[in-house]
Amino acid sequence: MLDKLVIHLKNIIFFKAIIYIVMAIILFILMPIFKEDLAKSSNRQLESQAFLSSATLKLESIRDFKDKIVNTNKKYKNLMKNSAAPSCFERNTLISNMSLLSEKHQLFEPIQIKIIRNFDSNNIPNTNGHIQIHYYDININFKATNYHSLLSIIREIYLLLPTGSTVTNTEIETLQVLTPDIINQLNTNQSPGLINIDIKAQLKEVAYEK
């Protein structure tokens, strides 16, 4: 009786071992397939996320483009509306604002400003249609009494220049002697400026021409 029970237990253990071995072999064979399917699913998920992000960006771009079209149209209409106004108004305002710096910093001589339209076709890019870009060369000259005042005035001049302006050259020269013009203007209230500054810049003006 005991022998039969032992044989029965051995058979059960043997069959279970066979089943476990077969299951392990099946899992070992199917493991690469599961990994491949998992990798494909992961790639599909990444592609879906990329597609969703791309679609979202395109949708936002369309919305932004619509807003930009509206704003651009408004700016174009304003440009056409203001094209009849004298364009020299803004340049005269710029000259007036820069001239006020002479009084603010109590310069010995007022700031000299000269603005000239640049008609050199070699330096002006080609433009098509009614929208044109006009270029102006501005020359600013003044004399400062010290370098602290010099830096302060230059900073304020740069802030007054319109957006899109380009400073092409800045020269600083310390005068070693008094010139006859300076001697003639000497007084007890102000010191003569012996640091001469010459700034050259280029201004750009967008204009509508019929």
Backbone as ProteinMPNN parsed JSONL, in Angstrom:
{"seq_chain_A": "MLDKLVIHLKNIIFFKAIIYIVMAIILFILMPIFKEDLAKSSNRQLESQAFLSSATLKLESIRDFKDKIVNTNKKYKNLMKNSAAPSCFERNTLISNMSLLSEKHQLFEPIQIKIIRNFDSNNIPNTNGHIQIHYYDININFKATNYHSLLSIIREIYLLLPTGSTVTNTEIETLQVLTPDIINQLNTNQSPGLINIDIKAQLKEVAYEK", "coords_chain_A": {"N_chain_A": [[0.837, -1.209, 0.0], [1.87, 1.232, 0.827], [3.94, 1.411, -1.013], [2.543, 1.751, -3.399], [1.468, 4.275, -2.944], [3.744, 5.87, -2.82], [4.704, 5.534, -5.429], [2.597, 6.71, -6.802], [2.781, 9.384, -5.917], [5.273, 10.015, -6.969], [4.708, 9.884, -9.695], [2.902, 11.995, -9.907], [4.565, 14.158, -9.217], [6.414, 13.944, -11.291], [4.839, 14.393, -13.602], [3.992, 17.036, -13.066], [6.462, 18.301, -13.101], [7.118, 17.93, -15.767], [5.089, 19.431, -16.953], [5.691, 22.016, -15.956], [8.202, 22.383, -17.138], [7.543, 22.322, -19.866], [5.878, 24.578, -19.959], [7.756, 26.549, -19.273], [9.438, 26.355, -21.496], [7.678, 27.127, -23.511], [7.101, 29.769, -22.685], [9.676, 30.818, -22.922], [10.015, 30.673, -25.66], [7.948, 32.308, -26.539], [8.611, 34.738, -25.415], [10.396, 36.598, -26.93], [8.56, 37.26, -28.916], [6.551, 38.545, -27.463], [8.067, 40.709, -26.563], [8.647, 41.965, -28.97], [6.072, 42.669, -29.849], [5.433, 44.388, -27.78], [7.337, 46.398, -28.186], [6.505, 47.326, -30.702], [3.98, 48.303, -30.016], [4.746, 50.324, -28.271], [6.169, 52.002, -30.031], [4.086, 52.708, -31.745], [2.525, 54.145, -29.976], [4.269, 56.294, -29.419], [4.415, 57.399, -31.997], [1.781, 58.142, -32.302], [1.557, 60.092, -30.284], [3.416, 61.936, -31.285], [2.151, 62.633, -33.675], [-0.171, 63.764, -32.643], [0.923, 65.956, -31.268], [2.033, 67.334, -33.429], [-0.279, 67.919, -34.892], [-1.561, 69.566, -33.047], [0.245, 71.735, -32.929], [0.032, 72.645, -35.579], [-2.618, 73.431, -35.576], [-2.546, 75.506, -33.702], [-0.812, 77.166, -35.075], [-2.38, 77.858, -37.256], [-4.352, 79.346, -35.969], [-2.764, 81.426, -34.89], [-1.814, 82.439, -37.294], [-4.106, 83.471, -38.419], [-4.656, 85.56, -36.625], [-2.342, 87.07, -37.06], [-2.694, 87.795, -39.723], [-4.885, 89.506, -39.498], [-3.779, 91.544, -37.864], [-1.64, 92.362, -39.487], [-3.041, 93.329, -41.672], [-4.328, 95.508, -40.485], [-2.093, 97.104, -39.843], [-1.172, 97.586, -42.425], [-3.266, 99.085, -43.519], [-3.142, 101.303, -41.825], [-0.637, 102.237, -42.552], [-1.099, 102.989, -45.213], [-2.986, 104.963, -44.713], [-1.536, 106.867, -43.26], [0.357, 107.575, -45.051], [0.024, 109.849, -46.479], [0.619, 111.86, -44.732], [3.157, 114.207, -43.752], [6.328, 112.808, -43.874], [8.497, 113.822, -42.662], [7.843, 114.666, -40.177], [8.261, 112.887, -37.994], [11.028, 112.715, -38.073], [11.749, 115.35, -37.514], [10.754, 115.469, -34.927], [12.459, 113.65, -33.695], [14.892, 115.036, -33.929], [14.286, 117.269, -32.349], [13.916, 116.081, -29.821], [16.478, 115.076, -29.331], [17.88, 117.436, -29.283], [17.011, 118.532, -26.928], [18.555, 117.26, -25.079], [20.85, 118.717, -24.865], [20.252, 120.898, -23.222], [19.438, 119.501, -20.965], [21.774, 118.218, -20.053], [23.384, 120.385, -19.826], [25.229, 121.261, -21.828], [28.155, 122.751, -23.264], [28.123, 123.466, -25.933], [25.387, 123.203, -28.216], [23.904, 120.047, -29.23], [24.674, 118.821, -32.415], [22.758, 117.845, -35.115], [22.256, 116.064, -38.073], [20.301, 114.984, -40.732], [20.124, 113.055, -43.598], [18.692, 111.991, -46.616], [19.286, 108.832, -48.034], [20.13, 107.995, -51.18], [21.574, 106.138, -52.491], [21.617, 103.66, -54.685], [23.034, 101.305, -54.739], [23.377, 100.474, -52.164], [20.877, 100.101, -51.205], [18.365, 97.749, -50.728], [16.406, 95.942, -53.177], [12.96, 96.621, -53.604], [9.576, 95.597, -53.932], [6.348, 96.38, -55.325], [4.022, 98.569, -53.615], [4.984, 99.054, -51.084], [7.707, 100.526, -49.675], [11.115, 100.963, -48.579], [12.7, 103.518, -47.015], [15.872, 104.987, -46.621], [17.884, 106.749, -44.295], [20.671, 108.728, -43.485], [22.064, 109.614, -40.466], [23.833, 112.036, -38.683], [25.384, 112.716, -35.679], [26.703, 115.026, -33.508], [28.522, 116.077, -30.694], [29.918, 117.698, -27.769], [31.385, 116.676, -24.787], [31.954, 117.214, -21.27], [33.105, 115.402, -19.535], [33.795, 111.848, -19.124], [31.785, 110.446, -17.828], [29.467, 112.008, -18.248], [29.533, 111.8, -21.004], [28.986, 109.021, -21.535], [26.424, 108.848, -20.466], [24.933, 110.583, -22.121], [25.263, 109.368, -24.642], [23.947, 106.948, -24.196], [21.293, 107.852, -23.846], [20.841, 108.95, -26.354], [20.941, 106.651, -27.981], [18.645, 105.374, -27.027], [16.718, 107.076, -28.007], [16.804, 106.69, -30.723], [14.983, 105.385, -33.51], [13.247, 102.178, -33.704], [14.968, 99.578, -35.363], [17.02, 101.081, -36.293], [20.481, 101.504, -37.189], [23.606, 101.785, -35.814], [26.4, 102.947, -37.343], [28.947, 103.96, -36.987], [31.078, 105.227, -34.423], [32.906, 107.796, -33.105], [35.318, 108.947, -30.825], [37.027, 111.646, -29.559], [39.572, 113.287, -27.819], [40.033, 116.62, -27.249], [42.969, 118.477, -27.454], [43.642, 121.117, -27.367], [42.198, 124.421, -27.082], [39.885, 125.557, -29.439], [39.52, 128.376, -31.691], [36.756, 128.966, -31.945], [35.703, 127.873, -29.6], [37.018, 129.407, -27.684], [35.918, 131.898, -28.16], [33.418, 131.515, -27.126], [33.691, 131.126, -24.451], [32.765, 131.27, -21.011], [31.869, 132.112, -17.627], [30.033, 130.41, -16.562], [29.812, 127.865, -17.684], [31.762, 124.936, -18.441], [34.046, 124.36, -21.102], [33.479, 121.793, -23.516], [35.688, 119.21, -23.941], [35.805, 116.714, -24.972], [35.154, 115.265, -27.864], [32.511, 113.886, -29.702], [31.378, 111.857, -32.283], [28.735, 110.488, -33.913], [27.49, 108.17, -36.192], [24.664, 106.95, -37.866], [22.137, 104.792, -39.308], [18.9, 105.26, -40.419], [15.723, 103.695, -40.857], [12.805, 103.774, -42.796], [9.571, 102.745, -43.279], [7.481, 103.031, -46.007], [4.498, 103.849, -47.853], [4.018, 103.925, -51.183], [2.263, 105.17, -53.904]], "CA_chain_A": [[0.0, 0.0, 0.0], [2.796, 2.373, 0.911], [4.684, 1.474, -2.284], [1.669, 2.338, -4.417], [1.326, 5.712, -2.639], [4.994, 6.521, -3.214], [4.744, 5.556, -6.906], [1.598, 7.69, -7.235], [3.34, 10.714, -5.678], [6.348, 10.222, -7.953], [4.082, 10.172, -10.999], [2.36, 13.363, -9.851], [5.706, 15.078, -9.276], [7.004, 13.854, -12.642], [3.968, 15.08, -14.555], [4.063, 18.466, -12.777], [7.764, 18.783, -13.588], [7.012, 17.987, -17.231], [4.225, 20.578, -17.292], [6.446, 23.252, -15.691], [9.271, 22.499, -18.152], [6.898, 22.694, -21.132], [5.445, 25.97, -19.84], [8.954, 27.39, -19.325], [9.908, 26.373, -22.893], [6.728, 27.948, -24.28], [7.357, 31.17, -22.326], [10.98, 31.197, -23.484], [9.827, 30.867, -27.104], [7.035, 33.439, -26.782], [9.135, 35.977, -24.845], [10.783, 37.552, -27.987], [7.363, 37.731, -29.623], [5.935, 39.531, -26.578], [8.92, 41.901, -26.579], [8.471, 42.638, -30.27], [4.745, 43.304, -29.835], [5.487, 45.512, -26.848], [8.092, 47.463, -28.847], [5.644, 47.89, -31.739], [2.941, 49.099, -29.35], [5.39, 51.539, -27.763], [6.442, 52.867, -31.192], [2.81, 53.251, -32.206], [2.115, 55.166, -29.015], [5.112, 57.46, -29.649], [3.984, 58.002, -33.258], [0.485, 58.793, -32.054], [1.83, 61.317, -29.529], [4.061, 62.885, -32.196], [1.113, 63.11, -34.597], [-1.053, 64.649, -31.884], [1.664, 67.202, -31.028], [2.135, 68.036, -34.71], [-1.611, 68.458, -35.216], [-1.81, 70.678, -32.126], [1.057, 72.868, -33.38], [-0.548, 73.164, -36.818], [-3.856, 74.131, -35.225], [-2.144, 76.772, -33.078], [-0.236, 78.008, -36.134], [-3.497, 78.404, -38.039], [-4.978, 80.401, -35.166], [-1.835, 82.555, -34.864], [-1.744, 83.011, -38.634], [-5.309, 84.282, -38.593], [-4.456, 86.801, -35.862], [-1.3, 87.851, -37.725], [-3.289, 88.364, -40.933], [-5.71, 90.647, -39.077], [-2.883, 92.618, -37.407], [-0.905, 92.857, -40.648], [-3.988, 94.122, -42.465], [-4.512, 96.787, -39.789], [-0.875, 97.893, -40.02], [-1.109, 98.006, -43.832], [-4.239, 100.173, -43.693], [-2.592, 102.483, -41.138], [0.47, 102.734, -43.367], [-1.706, 103.693, -46.35], [-3.661, 106.156, -44.2], [-0.557, 107.851, -42.809], [1.351, 107.863, -46.09], [-0.169, 111.219, -46.963], [1.166, 112.788, -43.738], [4.567, 114.487, -44.02], [7.195, 111.85, -43.187], [9.554, 114.534, -41.939], [7.384, 114.999, -38.826], [8.941, 112.036, -37.02], [12.453, 113.07, -38.048], [11.85, 116.609, -36.773], [10.553, 115.141, -33.513], [13.703, 113.04, -33.233], [15.89, 116.109, -33.787], [13.897, 118.094, -31.2], [14.179, 115.325, -28.593], [17.923, 115.025, -29.118], [18.341, 118.789, -28.942], [16.695, 118.775, -25.516], [19.625, 116.705, -24.252], [21.849, 119.77, -24.654], [19.844, 121.646, -22.029], [19.381, 118.594, -19.823], [23.133, 117.957, -19.564], [24.075, 121.679, -19.763], [26.397, 121.197, -22.695], [28.729, 124.039, -23.638], [27.586, 123.712, -27.276], [24.244, 122.312, -28.474], [24.138, 118.866, -30.064], [24.461, 119.044, -33.84], [22.132, 116.676, -35.749], [22.001, 116.24, -39.505], [19.688, 113.8, -41.326], [20.145, 113.154, -45.063], [18.119, 110.821, -47.309], [20.281, 108.041, -48.763], [19.59, 107.553, -52.466], [22.557, 105.267, -53.119], [20.902, 102.443, -55.082], [23.863, 100.121, -54.521], [23.271, 100.07, -50.768], [19.469, 99.952, -50.842], [17.834, 96.524, -51.329], [15.271, 96.101, -54.073], [11.637, 96.41, -53.021], [8.534, 95.446, -54.948], [5.025, 96.843, -54.93], [3.866, 99.923, -53.076], [5.703, 99.186, -49.813], [9.101, 100.884, -49.907], [11.927, 101.268, -47.396], [13.561, 104.683, -47.214], [17.031, 105.001, -45.735], [18.4, 108.074, -43.968], [21.91, 108.778, -42.717], [22.014, 110.641, -39.429], [25.123, 112.336, -38.07], [25.184, 113.384, -34.386], [27.985, 115.498, -32.981], [28.437, 116.907, -29.495], [31.127, 117.734, -26.944], [31.1, 116.423, -23.374], [33.005, 117.708, -20.368], [33.77, 114.258, -18.904], [33.354, 110.571, -19.681], [30.506, 110.069, -17.216], [28.445, 112.706, -19.031], [29.587, 111.237, -22.356], [28.275, 107.739, -21.573], [25.009, 109.1, -20.192], [24.31, 111.187, -23.311], [25.235, 108.348, -25.698], [22.877, 106.002, -23.858], [20.0, 108.488, -24.109], [20.716, 109.073, -27.811], [20.598, 105.323, -28.495], [17.254, 105.097, -26.676], [15.841, 107.915, -28.841], [16.819, 106.228, -32.112], [13.833, 104.519, -33.794], [13.472, 100.742, -33.839], [15.505, 99.219, -36.669], [18.172, 101.923, -36.623], [21.78, 100.843, -37.089], [24.747, 102.679, -35.601], [27.458, 102.496, -38.244], [30.27, 104.392, -36.552], [31.154, 106.137, -33.282], [34.278, 108.272, -32.906], [35.518, 109.771, -29.622], [38.326, 112.319, -29.649], [39.843, 114.261, -26.758], [40.68, 117.806, -27.79], [44.143, 118.848, -26.667], [43.734, 122.586, -27.28], [40.951, 125.149, -27.314], [39.774, 126.134, -30.776], [39.048, 129.776, -31.657], [35.31, 129.016, -31.71], [35.45, 127.614, -28.19], [37.517, 130.566, -26.934], [34.955, 132.998, -28.322], [32.197, 131.237, -26.364], [34.017, 130.881, -23.047], [32.082, 132.08, -20.007], [32.119, 131.64, -16.259], [28.946, 129.537, -16.118], [29.937, 126.508, -18.205], [33.086, 124.497, -18.872], [34.041, 123.918, -22.495], [33.587, 120.342, -23.701], [36.936, 118.855, -24.63], [35.68, 115.355, -25.511], [34.311, 115.38, -29.056], [31.895, 112.61, -30.078], [30.699, 111.878, -33.585], [27.994, 109.235, -34.092], [26.812, 108.01, -37.484], [23.695, 105.857, -37.82], [21.244, 104.69, -40.465], [17.507, 105.137, -40.056], [14.887, 103.035, -41.868], [11.422, 104.237, -42.753], [8.675, 102.007, -44.161], [6.547, 104.0, -46.605], [3.59, 103.368, -48.889], [4.074, 104.792, -52.355], [1.271, 104.784, -54.915]], "C_chain_A": [[0.871, 1.259, 0.0], [3.568, 2.548, -0.384], [3.827, 2.108, -3.369], [1.532, 3.84, -4.215], [2.564, 6.47, -3.068], [5.074, 6.644, -4.731], [3.784, 6.61, -7.44], [2.123, 9.123, -7.055], [4.454, 11.029, -6.674], [5.786, 10.578, -9.322], [3.535, 11.605, -11.042], [3.484, 14.393, -9.98], [6.311, 15.098, -10.666], [6.161, 14.63, -13.656], [3.975, 16.6, -14.33], [5.366, 19.073, -13.284], [7.735, 18.918, -15.099], [6.197, 19.209, -17.652], [4.972, 21.89, -17.095], [7.53, 23.487, -16.738], [8.691, 22.94, -19.486], [6.448, 24.151, -21.099], [6.642, 26.924, -19.913], [9.472, 27.51, -20.749], [9.004, 27.27, -23.744], [6.945, 29.44, -23.991], [8.666, 31.664, -22.914], [10.865, 31.474, -24.982], [8.984, 32.118, -27.382], [7.587, 34.781, -26.279], [9.59, 36.967, -25.92], [9.586, 38.123, -28.736], [6.653, 38.804, -28.798], [6.727, 40.838, -26.586], [8.736, 42.687, -27.866], [7.133, 43.353, -30.333], [4.728, 44.526, -28.917], [6.231, 46.692, -27.476], [7.252, 48.134, -29.928], [4.562, 48.775, -31.117], [3.512, 50.413, -28.819], [5.672, 52.523, -28.889], [5.16, 53.504, -31.715], [2.319, 54.352, -31.276], [2.928, 56.436, -29.205], [4.716, 58.181, -30.937], [2.661, 58.74, -33.087], [0.677, 60.099, -31.298], [2.467, 62.381, -30.41], [3.039, 63.474, -33.167], [0.186, 64.084, -33.905], [-0.375, 65.995, -31.625], [1.766, 68.026, -32.304], [0.796, 68.666, -35.095], [-1.948, 69.652, -34.332], [-1.047, 71.926, -32.549], [0.477, 73.487, -34.651], [-1.818, 73.959, -36.52], [-3.541, 75.48, -34.602], [-1.575, 77.729, -34.113], [-1.33, 78.647, -36.977], [-4.177, 79.537, -37.281], [-4.088, 81.64, -35.127], [-1.776, 83.249, -36.218], [-2.95, 83.909, -38.903], [-5.165, 85.617, -37.875], [-3.419, 87.696, -36.536], [-1.831, 88.511, -38.997], [-4.099, 89.611, -40.582], [-4.824, 91.824, -38.672], [-2.113, 93.223, -38.565], [-1.789, 93.732, -41.523], [-4.228, 95.482, -41.828], [-3.3, 97.695, -39.985], [-0.772, 98.419, -41.453], [-2.067, 99.178, -44.078], [-3.749, 101.452, -43.017], [-1.458, 103.104, -41.936], [-0.055, 103.509, -44.565], [-2.332, 105.004, -45.892], [-2.665, 107.254, -43.855], [0.467, 108.218, -43.874], [1.23, 109.294, -46.603], [0.412, 112.249, -45.997], [2.631, 113.017, -44.026], [5.468, 113.571, -43.201], [8.277, 112.542, -42.382], [9.14, 114.855, -40.502], [8.145, 114.198, -37.771], [10.424, 112.378, -36.946], [12.665, 114.388, -37.3], [11.653, 116.389, -35.27], [11.812, 114.528, -32.92], [14.78, 114.094, -33.004], [15.579, 116.965, -32.565], [14.215, 117.393, -29.882], [15.672, 115.247, -28.294], [18.47, 116.395, -28.721], [18.067, 119.118, -27.479], [17.777, 118.23, -24.584], [20.703, 117.751, -23.976], [21.525, 120.565, -23.401], [19.865, 120.752, -20.79], [20.765, 118.385, -19.215], [23.995, 119.226, -19.541], [25.381, 121.654, -20.572], [26.85, 122.609, -23.07], [28.234, 124.46, -25.019], [26.417, 122.766, -27.508], [24.643, 121.143, -29.371], [23.794, 119.199, -31.514], [23.909, 117.75, -34.459], [21.865, 116.994, -37.214], [21.463, 114.919, -40.059], [19.593, 114.011, -42.833], [19.569, 111.861, -45.647], [19.209, 110.143, -48.136], [19.631, 107.506, -50.043], [20.552, 106.628, -53.192], [21.908, 103.922, -53.425], [21.708, 101.181, -54.821], [23.726, 99.596, -53.09], [21.834, 99.853, -50.314], [18.92, 98.697, -51.509], [16.619, 96.802, -52.188], [13.965, 95.828, -53.323], [10.61, 96.374, -54.136], [7.202, 95.967, -54.41], [5.046, 98.255, -54.381], [4.622, 100.14, -51.773], [7.19, 99.394, -50.102], [9.8, 101.148, -48.567], [12.846, 102.432, -47.747], [14.679, 104.658, -46.168], [17.522, 106.437, -45.543], [19.688, 107.917, -43.164], [21.821, 109.922, -41.733], [23.407, 110.79, -38.815], [24.874, 113.179, -36.813], [26.553, 113.766, -33.834], [27.749, 116.359, -31.735], [29.762, 116.812, -28.734], [30.733, 117.589, -25.482], [32.266, 116.893, -22.513], [33.764, 116.574, -19.687], [33.153, 112.97, -19.446], [32.059, 110.08, -19.048], [29.343, 110.711, -17.973], [28.37, 112.145, -20.444], [28.766, 109.964, -22.456], [26.781, 107.927, -21.346], [24.293, 109.653, -21.422], [24.204, 110.162, -24.435], [24.102, 107.354, -25.436], [21.508, 106.596, -24.186], [19.777, 108.675, -25.608], [20.313, 107.742, -28.424], [19.144, 104.976, -28.199], [16.278, 105.901, -27.534], [15.789, 107.426, -30.29], [15.652, 105.278, -32.356], [14.234, 103.051, -33.888], [13.943, 100.413, -35.259], [16.678, 100.068, -37.1], [19.467, 101.143, -36.399], [22.867, 101.889, -36.914], [25.916, 102.152, -36.408], [28.853, 102.891, -37.776], [30.151, 105.345, -35.36], [32.613, 106.507, -33.054], [34.325, 109.188, -31.689], [36.933, 110.342, -29.665], [38.452, 113.331, -28.513], [40.619, 115.43, -27.337], [41.813, 118.247, -26.865], [44.258, 120.358, -26.466], [42.354, 123.187, -27.496], [40.977, 125.743, -28.714], [39.308, 127.581, -30.661], [37.559, 129.889, -31.388], [34.985, 128.813, -30.238], [35.877, 128.815, -27.345], [36.524, 131.715, -26.992], [33.707, 132.799, -27.463], [32.47, 131.013, -24.875], [33.246, 131.821, -22.131], [32.316, 131.443, -18.647], [31.076, 130.649, -15.768], [29.144, 128.081, -16.529], [31.378, 126.214, -18.598], [33.013, 124.067, -20.324], [34.18, 122.399, -22.57], [34.825, 120.013, -24.515], [36.933, 117.41, -25.124], [34.678, 115.416, -26.658], [33.813, 113.996, -29.474], [31.144, 112.793, -31.386], [30.066, 110.507, -33.799], [27.308, 109.245, -35.448], [25.895, 106.793, -37.397], [22.836, 105.89, -39.074], [19.828, 104.438, -39.968], [16.734, 104.481, -41.209], [13.439, 103.478, -41.676], [10.603, 103.436, -43.769], [7.612, 102.974, -44.682], [5.69, 103.308, -47.66], [3.597, 104.386, -50.03], [3.112, 104.29, -53.417], [1.915, 104.654, -56.278]], "O_chain_A": [[0.622, 2.211, -0.739], [3.829, 3.671, -0.815], [4.318, 2.907, -4.166], [1.485, 4.598, -5.184], [2.471, 7.571, -3.611], [5.45, 7.688, -5.265], [4.094, 7.318, -8.398], [1.935, 9.971, -7.927], [4.569, 12.153, -7.161], [6.307, 11.449, -10.018], [3.672, 12.32, -12.034], [3.381, 15.359, -10.735], [6.683, 16.16, -11.166], [6.68, 15.409, -14.455], [3.964, 17.367, -15.293], [5.393, 20.182, -13.817], [8.255, 19.885, -15.656], [6.564, 19.927, -18.582], [4.909, 22.778, -17.946], [7.759, 24.615, -17.175], [9.247, 23.807, -20.161], [6.609, 24.878, -22.079], [6.558, 27.981, -20.539], [9.889, 28.583, -21.183], [9.471, 28.053, -24.571], [6.972, 30.265, -24.905], [8.755, 32.809, -23.357], [11.515, 32.375, -25.513], [9.253, 32.877, -28.313], [7.092, 35.839, -26.669], [9.193, 38.129, -25.834], [9.577, 39.287, -29.137], [6.212, 39.825, -29.327], [6.154, 41.927, -26.613], [8.677, 43.916, -27.855], [7.046, 44.487, -30.802], [4.109, 45.546, -29.219], [5.819, 47.843, -27.325], [7.273, 49.357, -30.066], [4.264, 49.857, -31.624], [2.876, 51.463, -28.895], [5.451, 53.725, -28.741], [5.14, 54.679, -32.083], [1.77, 55.36, -31.721], [2.376, 57.536, -29.164], [4.681, 59.411, -30.982], [2.451, 59.814, -33.651], [0.043, 61.104, -31.62], [2.13, 63.561, -30.322], [3.061, 64.673, -33.447], [-0.206, 65.1, -34.48], [-1.005, 67.046, -31.743], [1.61, 69.246, -32.283], [0.746, 69.803, -35.565], [-2.541, 70.629, -34.792], [-1.59, 73.031, -32.54], [0.436, 74.71, -34.786], [-2.069, 75.006, -37.116], [-4.179, 76.483, -34.923], [-1.809, 78.937, -34.056], [-1.235, 79.811, -37.366], [-4.536, 80.559, -37.865], [-4.565, 82.762, -35.303], [-1.698, 84.475, -36.298], [-2.832, 84.962, -39.53], [-5.498, 86.668, -38.421], [-3.578, 88.916, -36.587], [-1.469, 89.644, -39.314], [-4.02, 90.633, -41.263], [-5.072, 92.961, -39.076], [-1.943, 94.441, -38.637], [-1.343, 94.75, -42.051], [-4.322, 96.492, -42.525], [-3.44, 98.888, -40.255], [-0.341, 99.551, -41.675], [-1.718, 100.141, -44.761], [-3.911, 102.548, -43.553], [-1.322, 104.326, -41.999], [0.476, 104.567, -44.903], [-2.234, 106.025, -46.574], [-2.912, 108.429, -44.123], [1.337, 109.058, -43.647], [2.197, 109.877, -47.095], [0.67, 113.386, -46.389], [3.304, 112.104, -44.505], [5.385, 113.554, -41.973], [8.905, 111.928, -41.519], [9.973, 115.267, -39.695], [8.616, 114.753, -36.778], [11.014, 112.333, -35.866], [13.629, 114.536, -36.549], [12.299, 117.037, -34.447], [12.194, 114.839, -31.792], [15.494, 114.052, -32.003], [16.486, 117.347, -31.825], [14.715, 118.013, -28.943], [16.083, 115.34, -27.137], [19.403, 116.496, -27.925], [18.801, 119.889, -26.863], [17.906, 118.676, -23.444], [21.393, 117.675, -22.959], [22.414, 120.873, -22.608], [20.258, 121.185, -19.706], [20.91, 118.377, -17.993], [25.194, 119.156, -19.27], [26.461, 121.974, -20.075], [26.042, 123.531, -23.178], [27.96, 125.635, -25.263], [26.453, 121.629, -27.04], [25.584, 121.234, -30.159], [22.751, 119.787, -31.797], [24.522, 116.689, -34.338], [21.323, 118.047, -37.551], [22.079, 113.867, -39.885], [19.052, 115.015, -43.294], [19.925, 110.766, -45.212], [19.961, 110.807, -48.85], [18.715, 106.684, -50.0], [20.373, 106.358, -54.38], [21.675, 103.128, -52.514], [21.137, 100.098, -54.693], [23.936, 98.41, -52.838], [21.595, 99.465, -49.17], [18.993, 98.576, -52.732], [15.892, 97.769, -51.964], [13.888, 94.909, -52.507], [10.762, 97.042, -55.159], [6.967, 95.99, -53.202], [5.964, 99.032, -54.645], [4.878, 101.282, -51.39], [7.843, 98.538, -50.7], [9.168, 101.503, -47.572], [13.665, 102.338, -48.661], [14.454, 104.352, -44.997], [17.572, 107.227, -46.485], [19.777, 107.072, -42.273], [21.54, 111.06, -42.108], [24.065, 109.806, -38.477], [24.232, 114.227, -36.879], [27.444, 112.925, -33.712], [26.895, 117.245, -31.726], [30.605, 115.962, -29.021], [29.851, 118.297, -24.997], [33.409, 116.96, -22.967], [34.922, 116.742, -19.303], [32.131, 112.993, -20.131], [31.305, 109.353, -19.696], [28.36, 110.045, -18.299], [27.287, 112.026, -21.016], [27.938, 109.83, -23.357], [25.966, 107.243, -21.964], [23.175, 109.24, -21.731], [23.177, 110.087, -25.11], [23.384, 106.969, -26.359], [20.655, 105.907, -24.747], [18.645, 108.569, -26.082], [19.44, 107.698, -29.291], [18.477, 104.352, -29.025], [15.148, 105.47, -27.765], [14.832, 107.72, -31.007], [15.353, 104.445, -31.5], [15.398, 102.722, -34.119], [13.384, 100.912, -36.236], [17.276, 99.819, -38.147], [19.545, 100.255, -35.55], [23.034, 102.771, -37.756], [26.375, 101.031, -36.183], [29.834, 102.235, -38.125], [29.236, 106.166, -35.299], [33.455, 105.636, -32.835], [33.493, 110.083, -31.534], [37.909, 109.603, -29.792], [37.547, 114.131, -28.278], [41.725, 115.261, -27.852], [41.633, 118.371, -25.653], [44.889, 120.821, -25.516], [41.456, 122.535, -28.028], [41.964, 126.354, -29.124], [38.756, 127.97, -29.631], [37.127, 130.802, -30.684], [34.111, 129.482, -29.686], [35.181, 129.196, -26.404], [36.312, 132.419, -26.004], [33.023, 133.759, -27.11], [31.538, 130.734, -24.12], [33.09, 133.006, -22.424], [32.894, 130.361, -18.544], [31.212, 130.101, -14.674], [28.708, 127.168, -15.828], [32.118, 127.1, -19.026], [32.021, 123.47, -20.741], [34.91, 121.794, -21.784], [34.987, 120.482, -25.641], [37.944, 116.93, -25.637], [33.482, 115.6, -26.431], [34.597, 113.053, -29.585], [30.385, 113.745, -31.568], [30.762, 109.493, -33.86], [26.63, 110.208, -35.807], [26.298, 105.736, -36.913], [22.809, 106.88, -39.805], [19.587, 103.515, -39.19], [17.052, 104.686, -42.38], [12.927, 103.546, -40.559], [10.9, 103.444, -44.964], [6.931, 103.645, -43.907], [6.1, 102.322, -48.272], [3.229, 105.548, -49.853], [3.144, 103.116, -53.787], [1.235, 104.336, -57.254]]}, "name": "protein", "num_of_chains": 1, "seq": "MLDKLVIHLKNIIFFKAIIYIVMAIILFILMPIFKEDLAKSSNRQLESQAFLSSATLKLESIRDFKDKIVNTNKKYKNLMKNSAAPSCFERNTLISNMSLLSEKHQLFEPIQIKIIRNFDSNNIPNTNGHIQIHYYDININFKATNYHSLLSIIREIYLLLPTGSTVTNTEIETLQVLTPDIINQLNTNQSPGLINIDIKAQLKEVAYEK"}
